Amino acid sequence: MRDLPHSLFIQVLGCRVNLNCQTPRVFELFRQNYSHMEGENSGVPDINYLIHSTKSGYTVQREDCNPLSAMDDGELLYIVEKDLTIELQKLRRDLYFLHAAALAIAQNAFLLVAPSGGGKSITTWALLHHGLSYLSDELSPVDLTRIEVHSYPHAICLKREPPRAYPVPANTVRTSRTLHIPTRELPVRSEPAILSCIFFLDFCPKAKRPLARQLSSAEAAAHLYAQALNPLAHPEDGLEGAAAIAQSTPCIHLQAAGLDQTSEVIREELRYFLPTKPSFSTSANTSVLSS
């Protein structure tokens, strides 16, 4: 594969990734998305992409893979993210990948688990205004030996504008379908953190207030297994991993309502379940959102 003029090198989960871009504009698009992962060009990359601009949009090439096509910036980011996620699962089969957002406070991490469109990213964005740190908004790799969550700090991807209390920064990347908040605007945590609590979000538009209830280990394991991305890489087709996480971690089903109320209930539950009682800023504070 012949290199293109503009190359972005990123380090993620101990793997080296090279994004070769044909134009400065595409290079900057990916740099905004992966700025916190950016690293030096050192050695042969584990994953290498060539991204060409075409009359009808873009093509993405990876070795031993048929070219992928995208019509616009939004689709381009989506297909690269999807392919990269799959390739990382192959390289880091030791980690248990969950479709979940991850945040941290002090040394403790917690997950927000929900299907696509279930509110993980917008809830993550709201919680970051209250003194928490950012690990990921949709991909949570868990070390099953230590029950720790690793960081995957790409830009937060929102499908819609958040409420006025949580405005997006001026340099937010807006595509045809999504808003991407660059990680340089976020309080990113790069080191793994101990998984101390899991919330299963269930948004109910008609709910007047959020309702939280603790799940049994068996019920939580079933929910976790449904959101596992690489279960077949683990013993018993991933069931053992889901059970190990559920048995060691308090798991809460949260019928979510308004974003402010949901964020407040999550903070209340964290004060109860985390080993050291955290303190949060009570009102949304945009000044803490800087890398």
C-alpha positions in Angstrom: 0.0 0.0 0.0 1.5 3.3 -1.0 1.5 6.1 1.6 -0.5 9.2 1.0 0.8 12.8 1.8 -0.9 13.3 5.2 -0.4 10.7 7.9 -1.9 10.6 11.4 -0.4 8.1 13.8 -2.4 7.0 16.8 -1.7 4.7 19.8 -4.7 2.9 21.2 -4.8 -0.1 23.6 -1.1 -0.6 22.9 -1.7 -0.9 19.2 -0.2 1.4 16.5 -2.6 2.7 13.8 -1.7 4.8 10.8 -4.4 6.9 9.0 -3.0 7.9 5.6 -5.1 10.8 4.2 -5.0 12.2 0.7 -6.0 15.8 1.7 -5.2 18.1 4.7 -9.0 18.5 5.3 -9.5 14.7 5.9 -6.3 14.6 8.0 -7.7 17.3 10.2 -11.1 15.6 10.5 -9.4 12.5 11.9 -7.0 14.5 14.0 -10.0 16.2 15.7 -11.5 12.8 16.3 -8.4 11.0 17.7 -6.3 13.9 19.0 -5.8 12.4 22.5 -4.5 9.2 20.9 -2.0 10.9 18.6 1.5 9.5 18.8 4.9 9.3 17.0 5.6 7.4 13.8 7.5 4.6 15.4 7.8 1.2 13.8 5.4 -0.7 11.5 1.7 0.0 12.3 -0.5 -2.8 13.4 -3.3 -1.3 11.4 -2.8 0.8 8.3 -5.5 2.8 6.4 -5.4 4.7 3.1 -8.2 7.3 2.8 -8.8 8.7 -0.7 -11.1 11.5 -1.6 -13.2 10.8 -4.7 -15.8 12.7 -6.8 -18.6 10.8 -5.0 -17.1 10.9 -1.5 -14.3 8.8 0.0 -12.8 5.3 -0.2 -11.0 3.6 2.7 -8.5 0.8 2.2 -6.9 -1.5 4.6 -4.6 -4.4 3.8 -6.4 -7.7 3.0 -9.7 -5.9 2.9 -12.0 -4.7 0.1 -12.2 -0.9 -0.2 -15.0 0.7 1.8 -17.0 3.7 0.4 -18.4 6.7 2.2 -20.6 9.5 0.7 -19.7 12.2 3.3 -17.6 13.1 6.4 -20.2 11.6 8.8 -20.2 8.2 7.0 -16.4 8.3 6.7 -15.9 8.6 10.4 -18.5 5.9 11.0 -17.0 3.3 8.8 -13.4 3.9 10.0 -14.5 3.7 13.6 -16.4 0.5 13.0 -13.6 -1.2 11.2 -11.0 0.0 13.7 -13.1 -1.4 16.6 -13.3 -4.8 14.9 -9.5 -4.9 14.2 -8.7 -3.9 17.8 -10.8 -6.8 19.1 -8.7 -9.1 16.9 -5.4 -7.6 18.2 -6.5 -7.5 21.9 -8.4 -10.7 22.3 -7.5 -10.7 26.0 -9.8 -7.7 26.6 -13.6 -8.1 26.9 -15.1 -5.4 24.7 -18.5 -3.9 25.7 -20.7 -1.5 23.8 -20.8 1.0 26.7 -19.6 4.4 27.7 -17.1 4.7 30.4 -16.3 7.5 32.9 -14.1 7.8 35.9 -13.8 9.6 39.2 -10.5 9.2 41.2 -9.4 5.6 40.5 -12.9 4.2 39.9 -14.7 3.7 36.6 -18.3 3.2 35.8 -20.1 2.2 32.7 -23.3 3.4 30.9 -24.6 0.4 29.0 -27.4 0.8 26.4 -28.1 -0.2 22.8 -27.3 2.2 19.9 -29.3 5.4 20.3 -29.9 4.6 24.0 -28.4 7.9 25.3 -24.9 6.8 26.3 -23.1 9.7 24.6 -25.3 12.5 25.6 -25.4 11.3 29.2 -21.6 11.1 29.2 -21.4 14.7 27.9 -23.7 15.8 30.7 -21.8 14.0 33.4 -18.5 15.5 32.3 -19.8 18.8 33.5 -20.0 17.6 37.1 -16.3 16.8 37.7 -15.9 13.3 36.1 -13.2 12.1 33.7 -13.7 10.7 30.2 -12.7 7.2 29.1 -15.0 6.5 26.2 -18.5 7.2 24.9 -19.3 3.9 23.3 -16.4 1.3 23.5 -15.3 -0.1 26.9 -12.5 -2.7 26.9 -12.4 -4.6 30.2 -9.5 -6.5 31.6 -11.2 -9.5 33.1 -8.2 -10.3 35.4 -8.2 -7.0 37.1 -11.7 -5.9 36.3 -10.4 -2.6 35.0 -11.7 -0.5 32.1 -9.2 0.8 29.5 -9.5 4.2 27.8 -10.7 4.6 24.2 -10.9 8.4 24.1 -12.1 9.4 20.7 -14.3 12.5 20.2 -17.7 12.2 21.8 -20.2 11.6 19.1 -23.7 13.1 19.6 -26.6 12.4 17.3 -28.4 15.6 18.3 -27.8 19.0 20.0 -27.7 18.7 23.8 -29.9 20.8 26.1 -28.9 24.4 26.7 -27.3 23.5 30.0 -24.7 21.4 28.2 -23.7 23.4 25.1 -21.1 22.0 22.7 -17.8 23.9 22.2 -17.3 26.1 19.2 -14.8 23.7 17.6 -17.2 20.8 17.6 -17.0 18.9 14.3 -20.4 18.9 12.6 -21.1 16.3 9.9 -24.2 15.5 8.0 -25.4 13.1 10.7 -23.5 13.7 13.9 -21.6 16.2 16.2 -18.1 15.3 17.4 -16.7 17.0 20.4 -12.9 16.8 20.2 -11.0 15.2 23.0 -8.8 18.2 23.5 -12.0 19.8 25.0 -12.5 16.9 27.5 -11.0 15.9 30.9 -9.6 12.6 29.5 -8.2 9.8 31.7 -5.7 7.7 29.8 -4.9 5.1 32.5 -7.1 2.1 33.2 -9.5 2.5 36.2 -11.2 -0.1 38.5 -14.7 -0.9 37.3 -16.8 -0.1 40.4 -20.4 0.3 39.1 -22.5 -0.3 35.9 -25.7 1.5 34.9 -28.0 -0.1 32.3 -29.8 2.9 30.7 -33.4 2.5 29.6 -34.7 5.8 28.3 -38.4 6.3 28.8 -39.7 9.5 27.2 -42.9 9.4 29.2 -41.2 8.9 32.5 -41.7 11.8 34.9 -38.6 11.0 36.9 -35.7 8.4 36.7 -36.1 5.2 38.6 -33.1 3.1 39.7 -33.1 -0.5 41.0 -30.2 -2.8 41.7 -30.0 -6.0 39.5 -29.1 -9.5 40.5 -25.8 -10.8 39.2 -27.6 -13.2 36.9 -29.8 -10.5 35.4 -26.8 -8.1 35.0 -24.8 -10.8 33.3 -27.5 -11.4 30.8 -27.7 -7.7 30.0 -23.9 -7.4 29.7 -23.6 -10.4 27.4 -26.1 -8.8 25.1 -23.7 -5.8 24.7 -20.5 -7.8 24.4 -18.7 -7.2 21.1 -16.2 -10.1 21.2 -17.7 -12.8 23.3 -16.4 -15.7 21.2 -12.8 -14.7 22.0 -13.4 -15.7 25.6 -14.1 -19.0 27.5 -17.7 -20.4 27.3 -18.3 -18.0 24.4 -18.1 -15.0 26.7 -20.6 -16.0 29.3 -17.9 -16.5 31.9 -16.6 -13.0 31.3 -20.0 -11.4 31.6 -20.7 -13.3 34.8 -17.3 -12.3 36.3 -18.0 -8.6 35.7 -21.5 -8.9 37.0 -20.5 -10.8 40.2 -17.8 -8.3 41.1 -19.6 -5.0 40.2 -22.8 -3.4 41.5 -25.2 -3.2 38.5 -28.2 -0.8 38.4 -31.1 -0.6 35.9 -31.9 3.0 35.4 -35.2 4.1 33.8 -33.9 7.4 32.5 -36.0 10.5 32.1 -34.8 14.1 31.6 -31.0 14.5 31.2 -30.6 16.7 34.3 -32.6 14.3 36.5 -30.9 11.3 35.1 -27.4 12.8 35.6 -28.4 13.7 39.2 -29.6 10.1 40.0 -26.4 8.6 38.6 -24.3 10.9 40.8 -26.5 9.9 43.9 -26.0 6.2 43.1 -22.2 6.6 42.7 -22.0 8.2 46.1 -23.7 5.1 47.5 -21.8 2.4 45.6 -18.2 3.8 45.2 -15.7 2.7 47.9 -14.8 6.4 48.5 -17.6 8.8 48.5 -17.1 11.2 45.6 -18.2 14.8 45.6 -19.6 16.4 42.4 -20.2 19.9 41.3 -24.0 20.3 41.6 -24.5 22.6 38.6 -23.2 22.1 35.1 -19.7 23.6 34.8 -18.2 24.1 31.4 -14.9 25.4 32.8 -13.7 21.9 33.7 -14.0 20.7 30.1 -10.4 21.1 29.0 -7.7 18.5 28.3 
